[in-house]
Amino acid sequence: MLLIAQEYSTSLVIPPSAHAPLRKATGTHLFMAVGFSTKVNNPQGTSVTKLIAQDDTTTKEDDDELTVYGVNANNNEIIYNTSLINIEIYRGEARREVTHLKKPRGIASNEYGDVYVADMGNNRVVSLFNRKGETLEYVRESRPESPDFSPFDLTTSTNGIVFVTDSLGAKVWRWDPTLEKWTSFIHLVEKPLGIVLYDKDDRWAYYNQSRLGIITHDGRQVLITDLSGRQIAEYKPQEKESRFRYIAVDYYGNFYMTDAGLHQIVKIDRDGNFLDEIGGRGKDDYEFLSPQGIAIWKRFGQVCVAESYAAQYYLIGTSIKEAAIRTVEDKIEIALSLTEKARVTLELKQNEQVIHQFLDNWIISQGQFSRQWVIPDSLASGKYELSIHAQPYYSSTKYFTAEKTVIWNYQK
């Protein structure tokens, strides 16, 4: 078990090397895989799935082995893996112009092999199919009857509906590929960008309410709606330099936005409440350079982030925020905030010895927590340490525990 004394956010954590031997893939790694055939050139949307065609149902050993799609926009191509080590590139068919992409942006996929691309430069959505997890093939194109249609991102539901942001048309479209029917879903949305659906019918969804997370106002706001388009909440970053691009959602309905302006990931809950900022500008661990696409495989909380420098892979962890301890009459009050649900242990220590244990692997939800206990009569005046251990309830639970220590000077 990895124990991390928090000096930075651990809402996303680095998986052990045995789980992910290559956690950060750079342009050099791409060159080693495909040679001179391509290079990283303006990464955009990202999507992850577990393809049924590649799932060995006789074992659980491969359940966390995913197919990852990444848009390499300025090269008009999709880079994806066909195994843990093999990389393929979709560029369309040489003699069929209709199969070629132009300035693609967002991408979405499902476990059946369907892949949808916001082909912005061609003002259309392109449908692809991943046959047996080996080859992406062109299927068709589609667009609504709108002269200003400029798709930026899209997201799919379990029943096959596709929601598409239209950045120039200032709206969100609902597309039914089976009926080939386009419906203007949300009107007058200023410069919508990234979009993601939390689908209640998804088997890897904890809550029974579907929600859409939509980045609007050219990256300055996040709108959360239900599937009728009714607004539930909104979130606006405080820093004027923030520029959200793409958005993903986890098992508990928390939203994660890439902030290309401040080189970080911002996490909010399903009601639009701020939870954490992860990262900062740089090339080290827990750092990013203009992050763009982000995707989460909700079953295990596997997170993929595309940035100008690399593609990074994380697991969902938890961070201990705003921990405090104080005396309230004859009681001790402990308050803290978590960025993800966790099993929490609270121990009062002196000279590295446990004097009293308040909680032992107590399950605490994300957000604010506060509780009071009667101070034991045997507790003498002195300097104590409150030791907080938080083991994520989800995703990285087997791999790491966050730790925080708070000093308490007690006068009896």
Phi, psi and omega in degrees: 000126178275125179253122184245117171279118193291120169240350179211172181295137173241030173294333166240138183231152179282126179288156177296154184298331179294331179276321183220087181302326178241098185269332180233113181259119181259181176300329178295317178296321178297318178299320179296332182274322187235001179069220183274006186292338175198173173212161179295124187211087180066068176299142179231239187294156180224145176217146178229149176202165172250105184289131177300323182297338182252003183275123174273102186286355179273353181213158175261359186296333183257010186296336180260010178269112191249162167260126182244128177251135178227133179275121175257085201297312185287348172261001177055050184213164175244125176259132182209160180258145175254352175200189179293339186235346185260136181242139174233163181227130174262125176233001186090177181268139189305319187255013178236096183303326183297338182275353183273144177264156178218114182053051179293154181234270184279162180213146178219154183209167173224175186288346182275351179109355178287136179226133180238136183236131172281095184272078191299319183294337177256007177053050183203168169252131180255132175261128175240166176223132179264099184282115178060020180073016186245323187217130173276129181237142177290137178247304182189176174238160178205152177201153175281169176277080181214124183291339183258014185298119180221084186292133177252315183212166180207162181211150185244154175256169180292337179265014171093000178284142180243128175257132188232130173275137181245099191292324179273326180283353176057048179202171173244130180259150172246119183243128174256102183297331181292315181269354186052051183240126177254133178229132175290113191270309177230126184263158171053049174261114186292119175041065178289143180239253184293151178214145176212146179252129166263107190261119181297337180273356174290132181294343178253046176232127183283318185268158184259024176233127178280145178214147173254135171253123185231125174277127183232182178053042177057038176095010183257002183203152173240127179253131177246124182230167168270186185278002170265355182092000180288131180289132176258318182199169172216157178224133176236126178292149180281328184280129183291341180280347182298138175217096179288147182237298181236166188217144177226168183221146182255186185301325181267009176082013175282141181258142180236123180246135171283130180248094184291333181290320181251008174057051183209174172248132178250133181245130174231161179273180186293346178255012176084011179276135181295137177242315185192159168241131187239124174100204185160173185291130176155180182246004180276181175299144181063027176228157184220158171237106180048063179298142182238264183292146175215139180215146181230127169274107193294333183303312183246005180066039179271125189244127177243131181234128175260133179222175183295333185265326188198175168248125185247153183231129180225168166247158179279128178243211173212152176241143176265119183240152169051041178285135182209154177221137180208163179263130176234096185057242182264017184237159173250131180247128180242129179231143176202171178226136178245148177265356176201148178308139186206161170268119190246135173242129179242122181229137174263125186236154172214126183055041177068009177256138178285118180269321181204142177249120181273316180225146178229105181053043180279130181281120181237132180286164177296159182101201184280141175224136178211139180203151179245146174229148175290132180290126179301139180300331183282354184282119182272161175298148179156184180263127182234163175240129171268116180261123181245125175240129180232114179257119183307140179282349193217153171066274186270018187303329181277348193248335185205157174226133177275148182226142176214144180238134179236132180275138179228117176264112186255128175244114186289000000 
